[in-house]
Amino acid sequence: MVCASSLIHPASTVLVSLPSIQRQKRGNVLCNNKVRKQRVASMSVGNQKNQNSEVASVREGERLYLGFDFGTSGARFAIIDKDGAIRAEAKREYPLFVQLLILRFLFVLSRKNGESRDWVRSWKETLFSLLEDVPLDIRKHVVAISIDGTSATTLIVDSYTGEPLWRPFLYNESCSDALPVVKSIAPPNHTVCTGSSTLCKLVSWWNHVGSDKKPALLLHQADWLLWLLHGKLGVTDYNNALKASFNKSITVGYDPEVDSYPSWLVCQPYYHLLPSVLAPGTPIACLKEEVGNKYGFQKDCVVCTGTTDSIAAFLAARASQPGKAVTSLGSTLAIKLLSNTRIEDSRFGVYSHRLDDKWLVGGASNTGGAILRQLFTDNQLEKLSEQINPSQPSPLDYYPLPKAGERFPVADPNLAPRLHPRPENDVEYLHGILESIARIEAKAYELLKELGATQVEEVFTAGGGAKNEKWIKIRERVLGLPVSRANQTEAAYGAALLAKKADQQNIPS
């Protein structure tokens, strides 16, 4: 449960793992950790007295890792140990009025610079509120921290103070006014040649302020939040420097294959605003002394580079070997495959993110949960699914789309939904829809192979559709591969894994 919060006392939910041998207490059991099958108790923090004050015992010298995930409406953290078991979790919503501003922005894209202060202040206050939510006896064991942020949310900050000079450019904002300039300097069909690219946002700001420019830096949301903890301005990671969002990359122009910005960007007058780029999970600096002292973290706790929310969610699934993939069954069907080779194909919106010495290849179809919600209620989906025999192939052949247009694995902006003929039996109809979506998924993985990606060997499932066991069995039959629900899907868990990675490295000099 997450309560609405105020700027003064934002409420939160904290989940603290209890030892598996401990007798279950009177608190509500919210989930089971599949790594250690630990029971989890809910603890309310803030104005309410804690009713379940027992927390997992922490061994002397035990090293723990803290990851934060900042989404569109709220943030959360996860703390894990060396084995990946969750030791504590918490989440907070942003203040309600800031959420309303964000919703207004999504519909109106207001240009009022003053509104940005509320968003930035909200992120900052939520970060430090979550630090307060970390159980006291756990804080001194946290040795590394990382943060993931919303893809393509960008800030222009003062290069001396770190304070924002402009309202944040949110992830889905298009700065089409800068597109002609960007197209004139970038190679044809480059990923920056879209109005929502980070480079377009930078150029739009640069042209708007004219000669009245203060010393400035471009940072992504995760970069700025991490700066609040380590104090070193101008550092990002190569996932944030090359963001991907569904059918296109939203990039500032960084080339992760050669570890540098391209020559056509280096010669631009705003190049000096761009941050230096490190691998995700690279130590930046120790936690600022004043932050560590105030919240009780150890003085040598390391803060490392982060990543985007979608990459962190992939990391959470622990798909760490080439051929492992994650299918996210949300409103759309999005797939990510760990590959030895990089592939890009703008026709299908296929892109690649670098993950160490490998590549995370992805694409997204317009099919998915959105069309299911158009056809069935949640209750119908649950009841009808129970009656499906997943071992029996459906003879029905559909292409379920919420409206005309597809991008991957079929590139056809005019492709019409195919949802008929509809049998009288709703169980048969749902069976046909679910199996048709599975066939689209299979075709998507086959296309990645044709484009040169590593052959998929196993698929983990995230998103709301992962709860449907019958659908998982249908997909396993159609794909001809092992398909299972990912044990972890929260991006905060993936950020914590990056913090764990940083603990194995030295801080660069």
Solvent accessible surface area in square Angstrom, and as a share of the most:
residue,aa,sasa,rsa
1,M,159,0.71
2,V,41,0.24
3,C,51,0.30
4,A,76,0.59
5,S,11,0.07
6,S,56,0.36
7,L,47,0.23
8,I,137,0.69
9,H,109,0.49
10,P,20,0.13
11,A,25,0.19
12,S,6,0.04
13,T,9,0.05
14,V,0,0.00
15,L,24,0.12
16,V,1,0.00
17,S,2,0.01
18,L,8,0.04
19,P,43,0.27
20,S,59,0.38
21,I,165,0.84
22,Q,35,0.16
23,R,174,0.64
24,Q,98,0.44
25,K,58,0.24
26,R,199,0.73
27,G,13,0.12
28,N,111,0.57
29,V,63,0.36
30,L,80,0.40
31,C,57,0.34
32,N,104,0.53
33,N,7,0.03
34,K,117,0.50
35,V,62,0.36
36,R,85,0.31
37,K,153,0.65
38,Q,11,0.05
39,R,56,0.20
40,V,7,0.04
41,A,7,0.06
42,S,34,0.22
43,M,17,0.08
44,S,40,0.26
45,V,48,0.28
46,G,52,0.50
47,N,124,0.63
48,Q,115,0.51
49,K,168,0.71
50,N,53,0.27
51,Q,117,0.52
52,N,24,0.12
53,S,83,0.53
54,E,83,0.37
55,V,42,0.24
56,A,3,0.02
57,S,84,0.54
58,V,31,0.18
59,R,138,0.50
60,E,168,0.75
61,G,61,0.58
62,E,18,0.08
63,R,121,0.44
64,L,0,0.00
65,Y,10,0.04
66,L,0,0.00
67,G,0,0.00
68,F,0,0.00
69,D,21,0.11
70,F,0,0.00
71,G,20,0.19
72,T,64,0.37
73,S,60,0.39
74,G,17,0.16
75,A,6,0.04
76,R,51,0.18
77,F,1,0.00
78,A,2,0.01
79,I,0,0.00
80,I,0,0.00
81,D,2,0.01
82,K,122,0.52
83,D,71,0.37
84,G,1,0.01
85,A,0,0.00
86,I,14,0.07
87,R,10,0.04
88,A,0,0.00
89,E,20,0.09
90,A,2,0.02
91,K,54,0.23
92,R,13,0.05
93,E,53,0.24
94,Y,0,0.00
95,P,7,0.05
96,L,98,0.49
97,F,78,0.32
98,V,0,0.00
99,Q,34,0.15
100,L,103,0.51
101,L,29,0.14
102,I,14,0.07
103,L,90,0.45
104,R,103,0.38
105,F,2,0.01
106,L,59,0.30
107,F,173,0.72
108,V,94,0.54
109,L,62,0.31
110,S,12,0.08
111,R,134,0.49
112,K,126,0.53
113,N,46,0.24
114,G,55,0.53
115,E,24,0.11
116,S,0,0.00
117,R,104,0.38
118,D,36,0.19
119,W,2,0.01
120,V,11,0.06
121,R,103,0.38
122,S,0,0.00
123,W,6,0.02
124,K,80,0.34
125,E,60,0.27
126,T,5,0.03
127,L,0,0.00
128,F,38,0.16
129,S,14,0.09
130,L,0,0.00
131,L,0,0.00
132,E,94,0.42
133,D,7,0.04
134,V,1,0.01
135,P,16,0.10
136,L,138,0.69
137,D,64,0.33
138,I,0,0.00
139,R,23,0.08
140,K,120,0.51
141,H,15,0.07
142,V,0,0.00
143,V,7,0.04
144,A,0,0.00
145,I,0,0.00
146,S,0,0.00
147,I,0,0.00
148,D,0,0.00
149,G,1,0.01
150,T,10,0.06
151,S,14,0.09
152,A,0,0.00
153,T,2,0.01
154,T,1,0.00
155,L,0,0.00
156,I,0,0.00
157,V,0,0.00
158,D,20,0.10
159,S,32,0.21
160,Y,175,0.66
161,T,78,0.45
162,G,0,0.00
163,E,91,0.41
164,P,12,0.08
165,L,37,0.18
166,W,44,0.15
167,R,5,0.02
168,P,0,0.00
169,F,2,0.01
170,L,8,0.04
171,Y,62,0.23
172,N,70,0.36
173,E,2,0.01
174,S,51,0.33
175,C,0,0.00
176,S,73,0.47
177,D,91,0.47
178,A,0,0.00
179,L,38,0.19
180,P,92,0.58
181,V,62,0.35
182,V,0,0.00
183,K,114,0.48
184,S,88,0.57
185,I,40,0.20
186,A,11,0.08
187,P,57,0.36
188,P,121,0.76
189,N,132,0.67
190,H,52,0.23
191,T,46,0.26
192,V,0,0.00
193,C,29,0.17
194,T,30,0.17
195,G,8,0.08
196,S,10,0.07
197,S,0,0.00
198,T,1,0.00
199,L,0,0.00
200,C,0,0.00
201,K,0,0.00
202,L,0,0.00
203,V,1,0.01
204,S,9,0.06
205,W,8,0.03
206,W,45,0.16
207,N,81,0.42
208,H,129,0.57
209,V,31,0.18
210,G,31,0.30
211,S,119,0.77
212,D,118,0.61
213,K,64,0.27
214,K,125,0.53
215,P,71,0.45
216,A,6,0.04
217,L,27,0.13
218,L,0,0.00
219,L,1,0.01
220,H,1,0.00
221,Q,3,0.01
222,A,1,0.01
223,D,6,0.03
224,W,4,0.01
225,L,0,0.00
226,L,4,0.02
227,W,32,0.11
228,L,11,0.06
229,L,0,0.00
230,H,13,0.06
231,G,36,0.35
232,K,101,0.43
233,L,45,0.22
234,G,12,0.11
235,V,21,0.12
236,T,1,0.01
237,D,0,0.00
238,Y,6,0.02
239,N,0,0.00
240,N,2,0.01
241,A,0,0.00
242,L,11,0.06
243,K,0,0.00
244,A,8,0.06
245,S,29,0.18
246,F,108,0.45
247,N,62,0.32
248,K,77,0.33
249,S,7,0.04
250,I,6,0.03
251,T,0,0.00
252,V,1,0.00
253,G,1,0.01
254,Y,12,0.05
255,D,43,0.22
256,P,1,0.01
257,E,105,0.47
258,V,98,0.57
259,D,81,0.42
260,S,48,0.31
261,Y,26,0.10
262,P,27,0.17
263,S,94,0.60
264,W,42,0.15
265,L,0,0.00
266,V,66,0.38
267,C,99,0.59
268,Q,33,0.15
269,P,83,0.52
270,Y,7,0.03
271,Y,76,0.29
272,H,118,0.53
273,L,2,0.01
274,L,16,0.08
275,P,3,0.02
276,S,65,0.42
277,V,28,0.16
278,L,58,0.29
279,A,33,0.26
280,P,5,0.03
281,G,0,0.00
282,T,17,0.10
283,P,0,0.00
284,I,9,0.04
285,A,17,0.13
286,C,52,0.31
287,L,9,0.05
288,K,55,0.23
289,E,131,0.59
290,E,109,0.49
291,V,10,0.06
292,G,6,0.06
293,N,114,0.58
294,K,148,0.63
295,Y,12,0.05
296,G,42,0.40
297,F,12,0.05
298,Q,52,0.23
299,K,183,0.77
300,D,83,0.43
301,C,0,0.00
302,V,24,0.14
303,V,0,0.00
304,C,0,0.00
305,T,3,0.01
306,G,1,0.01
307,T,0,0.00
308,T,1,0.01
309,D,39,0.20
310,S,39,0.25
311,I,0,0.00
312,A,0,0.00
313,A,35,0.27
314,F,5,0.02
315,L,37,0.19
316,A,0,0.00
317,A,8,0.07
318,R,115,0.42
319,A,4,0.03
320,S,73,0.47
321,Q,105,0.47
322,P,28,0.18
323,G,0,0.00
324,K,47,0.20
325,A,0,0.00
326,V,11,0.06
327,T,0,0.00
328,S,41,0.27
329,L,5,0.02
330,G,29,0.28
331,S,77,0.50
332,T,32,0.19
333,L,0,0.00
334,A,19,0.15
335,I,1,0.00
336,K,30,0.13
337,L,1,0.01
338,L,7,0.04
339,S,0,0.00
340,N,91,0.46
341,T,66,0.38
342,R,70,0.25
343,I,15,0.07
344,E,81,0.36
345,D,18,0.10
346,S,94,0.61
347,R,157,0.57
348,F,31,0.13
349,G,9,0.08
350,V,5,0.03
351,Y,15,0.06
352,S,1,0.01
353,H,4,0.02
354,R,54,0.20
355,L,24,0.12
356,D,76,0.39
357,D,115,0.60
358,K,48,0.20
359,W,24,0.08
360,L,2,0.01
361,V,0,0.00
362,G,0,0.00
363,G,1,0.01
364,A,3,0.02
365,S,0,0.00
366,N,39,0.20
367,T,0,0.00
368,G,0,0.00
369,G,19,0.18
370,A,33,0.26
371,I,1,0.01
372,L,10,0.05
373,R,158,0.58
374,Q,113,0.50
375,L,41,0.20
376,F,7,0.03
377,T,80,0.47
378,D,85,0.44
379,N,92,0.47
380,Q,76,0.34
381,L,30,0.15
382,E,102,0.46
383,K,101,0.43
384,L,23,0.12
385,S,6,0.04
386,E,106,0.48
387,Q,116,0.52
388,I,6,0.03
389,N,84,0.43
390,P,21,0.13
391,S,79,0.51
392,Q,104,0.46
393,P,75,0.47
394,S,8,0.05
395,P,130,0.82
396,L,33,0.16
397,D,87,0.45
398,Y,5,0.02
399,Y,21,0.08
400,P,0,0.00
401,L,1,0.01
402,P,39,0.25
403,K,152,0.65
404,A,59,0.46
405,G,10,0.09
406,E,7,0.03
407,R,42,0.15
408,F,0,0.00
409,P,7,0.05
410,V,39,0.22
411,A,48,0.38
412,D,47,0.24
413,P,108,0.68
414,N,121,0.62
415,L,41,0.21
416,A,64,0.49
417,P,47,0.30
418,R,103,0.38
419,L,30,0.15
420,H,131,0.58
421,P,100,0.63
422,R,106,0.39
423,P,32,0.20
424,E,178,0.80
425,N,71,0.37
426,D,52,0.27
427,V,26,0.15
428,E,91,0.41
429,Y,2,0.01
430,L,0,0.00
431,H,19,0.09
432,G,0,0.00
433,I,0,0.00
434,L,1,0.00
435,E,5,0.02
436,S,1,0.01
437,I,1,0.00
438,A,0,0.00
439,R,77,0.28
440,I,8,0.04
441,E,0,0.00
442,A,27,0.21
443,K,109,0.46
444,A,0,0.00
445,Y,8,0.03
446,E,82,0.37
447,L,22,0.11
448,L,0,0.00
449,K,99,0.42
450,E,123,0.55
451,L,49,0.25
452,G,39,0.38
453,A,8,0.06
454,T,32,0.18
455,Q,80,0.36
456,V,9,0.05
457,E,97,0.43
458,E,38,0.17
459,V,0,0.00
460,F,35,0.15
461,T,0,0.00
462,A,15,0.12
463,G,36,0.34
464,G,51,0.49
465,G,12,0.12
466,A,3,0.02
467,K,140,0.59
468,N,30,0.15
469,E,99,0.44
470,K,56,0.24
471,W,6,0.02
472,I,11,0.06
473,K,108,0.46
474,I,0,0.00
475,R,1,0.00
476,E,67,0.30
477,R,78,0.28
478,V,40,0.23
479,L,23,0.12
480,G,63,0.61
481,L,32,0.16
482,P,74,0.46
483,V,10,0.06
484,S,46,0.30
485,R,107,0.39
486,A,6,0.05
487,N,88,0.45
488,Q,20,0.09
489,T,54,0.31
490,E,65,0.29
491,A,11,0.08
492,A,0,0.00
493,Y,1,0.01
494,G,0,0.00
495,A,0,0.00
496,A,0,0.00
497,L,27,0.13
498,L,10,0.05
499,A,0,0.00
500,K,43,0.18
501,K,59,0.25
502,A,1,0.00
503,D,39,0.20
504,Q,137,0.61
505,Q,70,0.31
506,N,137,0.70
507,I,64,0.33
508,P,65,0.41
509,S,163,1.05
